[in-house]
Amino acid sequence: MQQTKYFIIDFDSTFTQVEALDVLAEIALKDNENQAKAIQEIKDITDQGMEGGMSFRESLKRRVKILQANKKHLPELVDRLSSLVSPSFKRNTEFIEKYKEQIFIVSNGFKDFIVPIVKKHGIKEEHVFANEFKYDNSENIVGFNEDNILSSNNGKPRQIENLKLNGEVFVLGDGYTDYEIKKAGLAHKFYAFTENVRREKILDEADHEAPSLDEFLFTQKLERAHSYPKNRIKALLLENIHEGAVNKLKQEGYQVEVHPAGMTEDELAEAIKDVSVLGIRSKTQVTEKVLKNAKRLLAVGAFCIGTNQIDLKAALHKGVAVFNAPFSNTRSVVELALAEIIMLMRNLPDKIMQMHQGKWNKSASGSFEIRGKTLGIIGYGKIGSQLSVLAESVGMNVQYFDLEEKLALGNANPCPTLEHLLQSSDVISVHVDGREENKWMIGSKEFDLMKDGVVFINLSRGHIVDIEALRKNIERGKIHGASVDVFPEEPLSNDHPFESPLMGLRNTILTPHVGGSTLEAQENIADFVPSKIIEYINTGSTTNSVNFPNITLPTLSQAHRFIHIHRNEPGILADINNILAKHGINIGGQYLKTNDTIGYVITDIDKNYQEDVIKDLKLVRGTIRFRVLY
Ligand code: NAD
C-alpha cells in the first residue's frame, strides 16, 4: 500500500521570497539613522545561521536584539510578506488544497506573522510550528518564548519527532536547519528550495534541488499548476544576444546559458542535446545535422530579421518552431531613410566632405527641400509603408509599387507599374525583400527610366541593385545623390576591409548595413523574440512563427491542452479524434492548421482523463511531437 506523504515546508525564503526578520528590521528601524547597518548585520547573522556557522539560538537572540521592533509593526510586516509569497506557492493552490492535512509549516521564524499569511493560502493554523515573540508592557518585542522547541538548537528535528508522522516525510527548505531534519533521519528526502536563494552548502547536502515548488510536485507526480517545470527548460543563447532577452527568459524560470560568440556546426550539434530553446543571430548555422541531435528542442529564436541561416524545413520535420523579429527594427530603417532623403536633397555628403578638407562652399546650388517632392517607394511592406507615413508627414507626396495588393496609407498612391514609379518620382527608395527573383531588379534599364536628378536609396538587400550601373549613373550626373547601406559583397566582420565601386563618388552616402542597427531595435528584438517563444511554450500559439502554420490560441483555463504535431497526411485528424472518442474524452475546443509539411492540431479537453490516452496519441501515424499543456 502507498504510504501517506507529509510535506514539511520552511517559511522564510521558501514560502515567502525573503527573510521576514530582514523586512521587520526595515519597518521597525525606518526612522533610525543606523538602519542600513542594522539590516546588514541581521542579514549577516541570518546567513551564518542558515549555513550552519552559528548556533540557532544565538543567531535568534542577536537578531531580535538589533530589531527594536514593536507589535504595532506586525500588520505592515504581514502585508509586505503577503505580497512576497513565492510565485510557485501562489500558483499551486490545488496542491495545498488537496494535501492540507499533510502540509506543515515548520519554521524558526515567528507564528505572530506566519499564521496570518499562510492561512490565506489554505494552510491550517494548527499545522504551523514556529517561535513566538515575547513582548514587554509597551508591546516592544524583547525576546522569544524559550520554552518553544523551535527556539532551541536542532529545534526542527525535535519538532518533527514530536509530530510522530507515520508515512513518507518530505522537507522543502533553503537552510541548514531544514537539512537537519533529514540528517536526524526524520525525513525521507530533503529538497533544497532555490527559487529565492541558492546556498551551495545546502545543495551539497540535499537529495534534490527544487528551483520551484513545480519541480518538487513534478518529481513527486503530484497535482500542479504547470504540466512541466520551467526550470527544466534550458535556453542556450549564442552571439551575444542582448541581456534583455536573457533576463526575460530567466524571469520565466528557464535555465539560461549564454555564449558571447557563435558556434561551429560540430560545436552546436554537441551543445544542442539538452537544449529546449536556442537563440541565435545571423552567424550561427542551424543545419539538419545540428537539428538531428536536438532531442529536446522546442523552438529556435532568430534574434534578427533574416532566417536563412536556419534550415527551416528540417526544423519543421523535427517539430521545432522558429521565430524571428520581423518588425523590431522597421522604425530604425525608416528613420535612416528619411534622414538620408533630406541629406541627399541638400547635397550634404559633399558639403560635409569639403568642410573636413577645409573648404567653405556656401551656396544653394544643388540643394532642395523635400517638401512637395514625390517619393517613390518600391516594396510597400513593413518598412516601405512606414516610410510612406513619415515622409508624408514632412510634406512629401508618396507613391509606391508592390507586387501585391497593399492598403495605401494616408494619401499615398499605388503605381500601376514599376516603370510608372521610376518615371515619375523625385526620390526612389527600394524596400523589397531579398527573394531570388529580385536580383538586379534595378539596373541600367531602370536607371534610364528615372528622372534626371533623381535621389536613389537602397537600404534593402545588396543583390537587388546592379551596383556598376548605379556607379555609372551617379558619375554621369543622372543621379543627384545616392545612399546605399547593403552591398552584394559585405565584409564578414569589422576586421575585414570594405571595397566597393561606389567608394569616393560625389553626394553618395555609404553605410555598413546599419539601417536597423539601433539600441532601441536591439531592445525590441530582445523583447519580441522571447515573448513569442514563451507564448508558444505556454499556450501552443505560433503567432509570427516563420515555419509553423500560424495559429493564435485562447488562454487555457480549467482544461488540459493536447498539442499534436504530425506529418501532413490525410486522415490524421480523424485518427486523433477516434482515439479521443475511444477514451470517452469530451473536447472543449479544437484547432487545426496545416502547411505543406506539417499539421498542427490543438485539442482542449476536460482535466479528468485517464493518462493512457496520451500513449495512444503518441502512436498516431505520422506523429512528430506530442505534448500536454496546463
Ligand atoms: P516586407 O517583407 O515587409 O516587405 C517587402 C515588400 O516588398 C512586400 O510587400 C513585397 O510584396 C514587396 N516586393 C517583393 N518583391 C517585389 C518586387 N519585385 N516589386 C515590388 N514589390 C516587391 O519586408 P520589410 O521588413 O519591409 O523589409 C524590406 C527590406 O529591407 C528587406 O529586403 C529587408 O531584408 C531589408 N532590411 C534591411 C535592413 C538594414 O539594416 N538595412 C534592416 C531591416 C530590413
Residues whose N, C-alpha, C, O or C-beta is under 5 A from the ligand:
A	BS01	NAD	P326 V333 I378 G379 Y380 G381 K382 I383 G384 F401 D402 L403 E404 H431 V432 D433 G434 N438 L459 S460 R461 D485 H513 V514 G515 G516
